[in-house]
Amino acid sequence: MRSNDGLCSPGVKLHGSGFIVTLAEARALGLGRRKGLEDHVRNYRNGRDLTARSRAAMVIDLLGLTAEEVRERFPEVYQHIKRTVKEEKDDNGRPIGRDANRRESYRELWWVFGEPRRELRPALAPLQRYIATVETAKHRIFQFLDASILPDNKILAIALSDAHTLGVLSSRIHETWYLASAGKRGIYERDAVYVKSRCFDPFPFPDATEHQREAIRRPAEALDALRKQVLVDHPDLTLTKLYNVREALLAGHALKAAEADIRDRGFVMILDDTTRRSMPPSPPPMAGRLTSARRRSWPGSSPSIGNALRRKRKA
């Protein structure tokens, strides 16, 4: 869909682990002492940070600066990136950094991420938050990330901040669309890869009225807030653990004691109820037309989803 163009992109691809630092390391490199460095040290998350527990990692993001500017303004950072990214060596002393990279642009722009996602940044710039999902994951979860967070290449960032969009993406209809279009990853014994060009770009978001949008928006906002609060209150829980139990409940399996504990502390039944409420009872019209191979119906409309899925699987 043309209306989806430019909204979804993978996050940055570093091509150099030396860009990643802890808060203590960032301070040793001048954060809090070197004026302006705070604009170039960002919170950073990868897929595991979202589905498990966050490492609270930070990343040195020097896009927009020349090497000379970095050296003059942030000498500690310059030396660190030169040593750990440009001239990185393995345990045997063999060059494995940017100097040894076959791609000329990676060698010449060694202080900048390999893929800095120049097209994504302007889309995220005016937002206070954006929607993210892990490209390859056991459970397809969409959540809000604060705009201060720079996403990793394995996270798909969606430059929208309205909880209505979060609700639509978390809905049964989008899940059905995703499952019919996703890539496969054998370790999960299911479709697990959210392929941007097949799952998001062509998805026909509903042309909903404001009343319908608000009916989606409220429970979606509540869902995101509930999950975040659970993870704050219970450091041993993760989104994967919560959704593993949700899956067991939906399948009608008897829960083990540990799973029942996660259900109770993680409010998994409320989480599931909130997810189910994220779609309005009557289907809003689709924005645009679907191809016959991807025709879908909203909850409550004619039963075409199952047939369409079966046809797509056989194709």
C-alpha positions in Angstrom: 0.0 0.0 0.0 1.4 3.4 -0.9 0.1 4.9 2.4 2.6 2.5 4.1 5.6 3.6 2.2 8.5 4.8 4.3 6.8 3.9 7.6 8.6 0.6 8.4 12.3 0.0 8.4 14.9 -2.3 10.1 17.0 -0.6 12.7 20.7 0.3 12.4 23.3 -2.3 11.4 26.5 -1.5 13.3 29.3 -3.5 11.7 31.4 -3.0 14.7 30.8 -4.1 18.3 32.9 -1.3 19.6 30.0 1.1 19.0 28.2 -0.6 21.9 29.0 0.7 25.4 27.7 0.6 28.9 26.8 3.8 30.7 30.0 3.6 32.8 32.0 3.2 29.6 30.3 6.1 28.0 31.1 8.3 31.0 34.7 7.2 30.8 34.7 8.3 27.1 33.5 11.8 28.0 29.7 11.6 28.5 28.8 14.3 31.0 32.2 16.1 30.4 32.5 16.6 26.6 29.9 19.1 25.5 27.5 17.7 22.9 28.5 14.1 23.4 25.0 13.4 24.9 23.6 13.9 21.4 25.7 11.0 20.1 25.3 8.4 22.8 21.9 6.7 22.4 20.0 4.0 24.2 20.2 0.9 22.1 18.0 -2.3 21.9 18.2 -5.5 20.0 15.6 -8.3 19.7 16.7 -10.1 22.8 16.4 -6.9 24.8 12.7 -6.7 23.9 11.7 -10.4 24.2 13.9 -11.2 27.3 15.4 -8.5 29.5 17.1 -5.4 28.4 20.9 -5.1 28.8 20.5 -1.3 29.1 23.1 -1.0 26.4 24.1 2.3 24.8 25.6 3.0 21.4 27.9 5.6 20.0 26.1 7.2 17.0 28.3 9.6 15.0 26.3 10.0 11.9 26.5 13.6 10.6 30.1 14.1 11.9 33.3 13.9 10.0 36.2 11.9 11.4 38.0 15.2 12.0 35.1 16.6 14.0 34.9 13.5 16.1 38.7 13.7 16.8 38.5 17.4 17.8 35.3 17.3 19.8 35.4 13.8 21.3 39.0 12.6 21.4 38.3 9.7 23.8 35.5 8.5 21.5 37.6 8.8 18.4 40.4 6.7 19.9 37.9 4.1 21.2 36.2 3.7 17.8 39.5 3.7 15.9 40.8 0.9 18.1 37.7 -1.2 18.5 36.0 -0.7 15.1 38.5 0.5 12.5 41.5 -1.5 13.6 39.8 -4.3 15.5 41.8 -7.6 15.7 40.9 -11.1 16.8 42.7 -13.0 19.5 45.4 -14.0 17.0 46.1 -10.5 16.0 44.4 -10.8 12.6 42.6 -7.7 11.4 38.8 -8.1 11.5 37.7 -4.5 11.8 36.6 -2.0 9.1 40.1 -1.8 7.7 39.7 -5.4 6.6 36.2 -5.0 5.2 35.7 -5.6 1.5 33.2 -2.8 1.1 34.9 0.5 0.4 32.2 2.6 2.0 32.6 0.6 5.3 36.3 1.2 5.3 36.2 4.9 4.4 33.4 5.8 6.8 34.7 3.6 9.6 33.3 5.9 12.5 29.7 5.6 11.2 27.4 2.5 11.4 27.6 0.2 8.4 23.9 0.8 7.8 22.9 4.0 9.7 19.3 4.0 8.2 19.3 7.6 7.0 15.8 7.2 5.6 14.4 6.0 9.0 15.7 8.8 11.1 13.6 11.7 9.7 10.5 9.6 10.1 11.2 9.0 13.8 12.5 12.5 14.5 9.2 14.2 15.3 7.9 11.3 17.4 8.0 10.7 21.2 7.6 7.0 20.7 7.3 4.5 17.8 6.1 0.9 17.3 8.6 -1.9 17.2 8.5 -5.7 16.6 11.3 -8.2 16.6 11.9 -9.5 13.0 12.3 -13.1 14.1 10.5 -14.1 17.2 8.4 -17.0 18.7 5.5 -14.6 19.4 4.5 -11.7 17.2 4.4 -8.8 19.6 4.2 -5.1 18.8 5.1 -2.6 21.4 6.0 1.1 21.9 9.6 2.1 22.3 10.7 5.5 23.5 12.0 7.7 20.7 15.4 8.0 22.6 16.0 4.3 21.8 17.9 3.4 18.6 16.8 0.0 17.3 19.0 -2.8 16.1 18.9 -4.2 12.6 16.8 -7.2 13.8 14.0 -4.9 15.1 11.5 -3.4 12.7 10.7 0.2 13.6 7.3 1.6 12.5 7.3 5.4 12.5 3.8 5.7 14.0 2.9 6.7 17.6 -0.9 6.3 17.6 -2.1 3.4 19.8 -4.8 2.8 17.2 -2.0 1.5 14.9 -0.6 -0.6 17.7 -4.0 -2.1 18.2 -4.5 -3.0 14.5 -1.1 -4.6 14.3 -1.8 -6.6 17.5 -5.2 -7.7 16.2 -6.3 -11.1 15.0 -6.8 -9.9 11.4 -3.2 -8.7 11.2 -1.9 -11.9 12.8 -3.8 -13.9 10.1 -2.3 -11.7 7.4 1.2 -12.0 8.9 0.9 -15.8 9.2 -0.1 -16.1 5.6 2.9 -13.9 4.5 5.7 -14.6 7.0 9.0 -16.3 6.5 9.8 -19.5 8.3 12.4 -20.2 11.0 12.7 -23.8 11.9 13.8 -23.4 15.5 10.3 -22.1 16.3 8.4 -24.8 14.3 6.2 -22.0 12.9 6.2 -18.9 10.8 8.4 -16.6 12.7 9.9 -13.9 10.5 8.1 -10.7 10.0 9.1 -9.8 6.4 8.6 -6.1 6.0 7.9 -6.2 2.3 5.3 -8.9 2.6 3.8 -8.4 6.1 3.7 -4.6 6.6 4.1 -2.7 3.3 1.0 -4.2 1.5 -1.2 -4.5 4.6 -4.5 -2.6 4.1 -5.1 -0.7 7.3 -8.8 -0.1 8.0 -10.4 3.2 7.0 -11.9 3.5 10.4 -14.1 6.3 11.9 -12.8 8.2 14.8 -15.2 6.3 17.1 -13.8 3.0 15.8 -10.2 4.2 16.1 -10.8 5.2 19.7 -12.4 1.8 20.4 -9.1 0.2 19.2 -6.8 2.8 20.7 -7.9 2.5 24.4 -7.3 -1.3 24.9 -4.1 -1.1 22.8 -2.7 1.6 25.1 -3.8 -0.4 28.1 -2.1 -3.5 26.7 1.2 -1.8 26.2 1.1 -0.2 29.7 0.2 -3.5 31.4 3.0 -5.4 29.8 5.6 -2.7 30.7 4.3 -2.5 34.3 4.5 -6.3 34.7 8.1 -6.3 33.6 9.0 -3.5 35.9 7.3 -5.2 38.9 8.7 -8.6 38.2 12.4 -8.6 36.9 12.3 -12.4 36.4 9.5 -12.2 33.9 9.9 -11.6 30.1 7.5 -11.0 27.3 8.4 -14.5 25.9 7.5 -16.1 29.2 4.2 -14.2 29.4 3.2 -15.2 25.8 4.3 -18.8 26.3 1.7 -19.1 29.1 -0.9 -17.2 27.0 -0.3 -19.7 24.2 -0.7 -22.6 26.7 -4.0 -21.1 28.0 -5.4 -20.6 24.5 -4.5 -24.2 23.7 -6.4 -25.4 26.8 -3.3 -27.0 28.4 -3.1 -27.6 32.1 -0.5 -25.3 33.6 2.4 -26.4 35.6 3.0 -24.6 38.9 5.7 -22.3 37.4 3.4 -21.4 34.5 0.5 -20.7 36.9 2.7 -18.4 38.9 3.6 -16.5 35.7 -0.1 -16.3 34.8 -1.0 -14.8 38.2 1.9 -12.4 38.6 2.0 -11.5 34.9 -1.8 -10.9 34.6 -1.7 -13.1 31.5 -5.5 -13.6 31.4 -6.0 -9.8 31.5 -3.3 -9.4 28.9 -5.2 -11.8 26.6 -8.5 -10.1 27.3 -7.0 -6.7 26.5 -5.5 -8.1 23.2 -8.9 -9.5 22.2 -10.5 -6.1 22.9 -8.1 -4.3 20.6 -10.5 -4.7 17.7 -14.0 -3.2 17.4 -17.0 -5.4 17.2 -18.0 -4.3 13.7 -15.4 -4.4 10.8 -14.4 -1.0 9.4 -13.9 -0.8 5.6 -10.5 -1.6 4.2 -8.3 1.1 2.8 -7.7 -0.2 -0.7 -8.4 -3.5 -2.4 -6.8 -6.9 -1.6 -5.6 -9.4 -4.2 -7.6 -12.6 -4.3 -4.7 -14.5 -2.8 -4.6 -12.2 0.2 -8.3 -11.4 0.7 -9.2 -11.2 4.4 -12.2 -10.4 6.5 -12.4 -8.4 9.7 -13.8 -10.2 12.8 -17.6 -10.5 12.3 -17.6 -10.5 8.5 -17.8 -13.3 6.0 -15.6 -16.4 6.9 -12.9 -16.1 4.3 -9.7 -16.1 6.4 -9.4 -19.9 6.9 -10.0 -20.7 3.2 -7.5 -18.0 2.1 -4.9 -19.4 4.5 -5.3 -22.9 3.3 -5.0 -21.8 -0.4 -1.9 -19.8 0.4 -0.3 -22.8 2.2 -0.9 -25.1 -0.7 0.5 -22.6 -3.2 
